[in-house]
Amino acid sequence: MTTREEKMSKKIGTEPELNDQEHKIEIEYIVNKKKQIKDKHDDIKTYRIKLRKKEKEIKNLRKENAELKEEYLRQLAEKDNLRKRLEREKNEFYQYALSEFLSDLIVVLDNFERALETEDQNDSKSYQEGIKMIYKQYQDVLIKQGVTYIDTKDKKFDPNLHQAFVTEESEDVEEIQISEELQRGYTLHDRLLRPSLVKVIIPKKEK
């Protein structure tokens, strides 16, 4: 066999091997492509599932948001109604809080009118008794409302309860003392309503 024939024989013998390799590569390429396409389809399927899940979450959130908004508006309306009711009750309280107190004062006024009628009849004894009764009624009305007279009998001066209107010096005292009550003072429960107006004696200053 000549050299040329040997070359031709080798060439013919190697061609099928190259074709098989190319075919194998082509098959691998197709398989990979199919796998890529399948992976993409799987990804798309996964994304669709996630998308539907997100859409459901968004729907639930919108529903929850609508419910919260409705609840907020309802509570807002209730608070507004409560505010209006409290405002109305407060106004009514201020208007009628003194009703009982004024009713008691009207009774005192009735007795004043009767006393004045007695004075016109020149009955001094009945008139005096009527005035005393009215005075007692008036005191009872004040006590009922928590008003208490500030007692000054102990002669001790308390600047929180007493107001010195007249002042005198004396060598007989070592501290300020009340010598005379000029006008009664009163407290309302535990608060000062009006201080007692008093005349006081203070220690005489040394010259």
C-alpha positions in Angstrom: 0.0 0.0 0.0 1.3 3.3 -1.0 1.7 6.3 1.3 -1.2 8.1 -0.3 -3.5 5.1 0.2 -2.4 4.9 3.8 -3.3 8.5 4.3 -6.7 8.0 2.7 -7.3 4.9 4.8 -6.5 6.9 8.0 -8.7 9.7 6.9 -11.6 7.4 6.2 -11.1 5.6 9.5 -11.0 8.8 11.7 -14.1 10.6 10.3 -16.7 8.4 12.1 -14.9 9.1 15.5 -15.1 12.9 14.9 -18.8 12.6 13.9 -19.6 10.6 17.0 -17.9 13.3 19.2 -19.8 16.0 17.6 -23.0 14.1 17.9 -22.2 13.5 21.6 -21.6 17.2 22.1 -24.7 18.1 20.3 -26.7 15.7 22.5 -25.2 17.2 25.6 -26.0 20.6 24.4 -29.6 19.7 23.7 -29.9 18.0 27.1 -28.5 21.1 28.8 -30.8 23.3 26.9 -33.8 21.2 27.9 -32.6 21.2 31.5 -32.2 25.0 31.4 -35.7 25.3 29.9 -37.1 23.0 32.6 -35.3 25.0 35.3 -36.7 28.2 33.9 -40.2 26.7 33.8 -39.7 25.5 37.4 -38.5 29.0 38.3 -41.6 30.5 36.6 -43.8 28.1 38.5 -42.1 29.0 41.8 -42.4 32.7 41.1 -46.1 32.3 40.2 -46.7 30.4 43.5 -44.9 33.2 45.4 -46.8 35.8 43.4 -50.2 34.2 44.3 -49.0 34.0 47.9 -48.1 37.7 47.9 -51.3 38.6 46.3 -53.2 36.7 49.0 -51.1 38.5 51.7 -51.9 41.9 50.1 -55.6 41.0 49.9 -55.6 40.1 53.6 -53.6 43.2 54.5 -56.1 45.4 52.6 -59.0 43.7 54.4 -57.2 44.1 57.8 -56.5 47.7 57.0 -60.1 48.4 56.1 -61.2 46.7 59.4 -58.7 48.8 61.4 -59.9 52.0 59.7 -63.5 51.1 60.4 -62.7 50.4 64.1 -60.7 53.6 64.3 -63.6 55.7 62.9 -66.0 53.9 65.3 -63.8 54.6 68.3 -63.4 58.2 67.1 -67.1 58.6 66.9 -67.6 57.1 70.4 -65.0 59.4 71.9 -66.7 62.4 70.2 -70.1 61.3 71.6 -68.5 60.8 75.0 -66.9 64.3 74.9 -70.2 65.9 73.9 -72.1 64.0 76.7 -69.5 65.0 79.3 -69.6 68.6 78.1 -73.4 68.6 78.4 -73.3 67.0 81.9 -70.7 69.5 83.0 -72.8 72.4 81.8 -75.9 71.0 83.5 -73.8 70.5 86.7 -72.7 74.1 86.7 -76.2 75.3 86.1 -77.9 73.2 88.8 -75.1 72.4 91.3 -76.4 75.1 93.7 -80.1 74.0 93.4 -80.2 72.4 96.9 -78.2 75.2 98.4 -80.5 77.9 96.9 -83.6 75.9 98.0 -82.3 76.1 101.6 -81.7 79.9 101.2 -85.2 80.4 99.9 -86.5 79.0 103.2 -84.4 81.5 105.1 -85.8 84.3 102.8 -89.3 83.2 103.6 -88.6 83.6 107.3 -87.0 87.0 106.7 -90.2 88.1 105.0 -92.3 86.9 107.9 -90.0 88.7 110.4 -90.4 91.9 108.4 -94.2 91.6 108.6 -93.9 91.1 112.3 -91.8 94.3 112.6 -94.6 96.2 110.9 -96.9 95.0 113.7 -94.6 96.5 116.4 -94.2 93.1 118.1 -90.5 93.5 119.1 -90.4 90.2 121.0 -91.7 88.2 118.1 -89.4 90.1 115.8 -86.3 89.3 117.8 -87.2 85.6 118.1 -87.8 85.5 114.3 -84.4 87.1 113.6 -82.7 84.6 115.9 -84.5 81.7 114.2 -83.4 83.0 110.8 -79.8 83.4 112.0 -79.8 79.8 113.3 -81.3 78.6 109.9 -78.7 80.5 108.0 -75.9 78.9 110.1 -77.3 75.5 109.6 -77.4 76.1 105.8 -73.7 77.1 105.8 -72.7 74.1 108.0 -74.6 71.8 105.7 -72.4 73.1 102.8 -69.2 72.5 104.7 -68.7 76.1 105.9 -67.2 76.3 109.4 -66.7 79.4 111.6 -63.0 80.2 112.6 -62.9 80.3 116.3 -60.7 83.0 117.8 -61.4 82.4 121.5 -57.9 81.0 122.2 -56.5 84.4 121.2 -53.7 82.8 119.2 -53.0 84.7 116.0 -52.6 82.5 112.9 -51.7 84.5 109.7 -53.1 81.6 107.7 -56.5 82.1 109.2 -56.5 85.7 110.6 -56.0 89.1 109.1 -54.7 91.9 111.4 -56.8 95.0 110.7 -55.9 97.0 113.8 -52.6 96.7 115.7 -51.7 97.8 119.2 -48.5 97.5 121.2 -48.4 96.2 124.8 -45.8 95.3 127.3 -48.0 92.6 128.7 -47.6 90.2 125.8 -44.6 88.3 124.5 -46.2 87.2 121.1 -49.0 88.5 118.9 -52.4 87.9 120.4 -55.9 88.6 119.2 -57.7 91.1 121.4 -60.9 91.4 119.4 -62.7 89.8 116.5 -64.0 92.5 114.1 -65.4 90.2 111.4 -65.9 86.4 111.5 -63.8 84.2 109.2 -64.9 80.9 107.6 -63.4 77.8 106.1 -65.0 75.6 103.4 -64.1 72.1 104.3 -60.2 72.3 104.5 -59.8 75.6 102.6 -59.9 79.2 103.8 -63.1 80.9 102.5 -62.5 84.2 104.3 -60.0 85.1 107.0 -61.1 86.5 110.4 -60.7 90.3 110.6 -59.1 90.9 114.0 -57.5 93.5 116.2 -54.2 92.3 117.6 -51.8 93.2 120.4 -48.1 92.9 119.6 -45.1 93.1 122.0 -44.0 96.6 122.5 -40.7 97.4 120.8 -37.8 98.5 123.0 -36.5 102.0 122.2 
